[in-house]
Amino acid sequence: MHRLLGSLAVLLLASAAVAGELYGTISEGGKSVGEGVAVEAKCGDKAYPEVKTDKSGSYHLMVQESGKCTLAVLYKDQAPALEVASYDEGVQVDLVIEIKDGKYTLRRK
């Protein structure tokens, strides 16, 4: 019986550690930013390694926390950022890069 309870506790803890997802596309001027644009996430005190967009401008990040996160897009020597929420089941965050007064900004599509 103790083994069964121990196994259940391990399974519950493992399911609590399931990562959330942040994924979507990035565009500028109505067109995809294309391949190789870096995207970073910071959730709480934890920073995640950058990922690169694919040919269609899509990105996919796995994060361990749910809650408030900041996404930053490293684009043309700038890093516009946007606050988003992460959930256990994943969140699609399509992003638009715009330039204002020589600075890039980031918003949700």
C-alpha positions in Angstrom: 0.0 0.0 0.0 2.8 2.4 0.9 4.4 1.6 -2.5 1.2 2.5 -4.3 0.8 5.8 -2.4 4.5 6.6 -3.1 4.0 5.9 -6.8 0.9 8.1 -6.9 2.8 10.9 -5.1 5.6 10.7 -7.7 3.1 10.8 -10.6 1.4 13.8 -9.1 4.6 15.6 -8.6 5.7 14.8 -12.1 2.5 16.1 -13.6 2.9 19.3 -11.5 6.3 19.8 -13.2 4.8 19.6 -16.7 6.1 22.5 -18.7 3.9 25.1 -20.4 4.3 26.2 -24.0 4.6 29.6 -25.6 4.3 29.4 -29.4 3.2 31.5 -32.3 4.4 33.5 -35.3 6.3 36.8 -35.6 5.6 39.3 -38.4 6.6 42.8 -39.4 4.7 44.9 -42.0 2.3 42.1 -42.6 5.0 39.6 -43.6 6.8 36.9 -41.6 10.2 37.8 -40.1 11.4 34.5 -41.6 14.0 32.1 -40.3 16.6 32.7 -37.6 15.1 35.4 -35.4 15.8 34.7 -31.7 13.1 34.7 -29.1 13.8 34.5 -25.4 11.5 34.0 -22.4 11.8 35.0 -18.8 9.3 33.7 -16.2 9.8 35.0 -12.7 13.5 34.7 -11.9 14.1 32.0 -14.6 15.5 32.9 -18.0 15.1 30.3 -20.8 17.5 29.7 -23.6 16.6 31.5 -26.8 14.9 29.6 -29.7 15.1 30.6 -33.4 12.1 31.1 -35.7 11.7 28.7 -38.6 11.2 29.6 -42.2 7.6 30.7 -41.6 8.5 32.9 -38.7 7.1 30.5 -36.1 8.7 29.9 -32.7 8.1 27.4 -29.9 9.3 27.7 -26.3 8.8 25.4 -23.4 8.6 27.0 -19.9 8.3 25.4 -16.5 6.2 28.1 -14.8 2.7 29.3 -15.4 2.0 32.9 -14.8 3.6 36.1 -15.9 6.4 35.8 -18.5 8.3 38.3 -20.7 9.0 37.4 -24.3 11.8 39.3 -26.0 12.5 39.2 -29.8 16.1 39.9 -30.8 15.6 41.7 -34.1 17.9 44.0 -36.0 20.2 44.7 -33.0 17.2 45.5 -30.7 15.2 43.4 -28.3 11.6 44.6 -28.0 9.7 42.7 -25.3 6.2 42.0 -24.2 4.6 40.6 -21.1 2.5 37.5 -21.6 0.8 34.8 -19.4 1.9 31.2 -19.5 -0.4 28.3 -18.7 0.1 24.6 -18.2 -1.8 23.8 -21.4 0.1 26.2 -23.6 -0.6 29.6 -25.1 -0.4 30.8 -28.7 1.2 34.3 -28.8 1.4 35.7 -32.4 3.6 38.8 -32.3 3.9 41.9 -34.5 7.0 44.0 -34.6 6.5 47.6 -35.4 9.0 50.5 -35.6 8.2 53.8 -33.9 10.8 56.7 -33.7 13.6 54.3 -34.7 12.8 51.8 -32.0 11.1 48.4 -32.5 8.1 47.6 -30.4 6.3 44.3 -29.9 2.6 43.7 -29.7 0.2 40.8 -29.9 -1.5 40.3 -33.2 
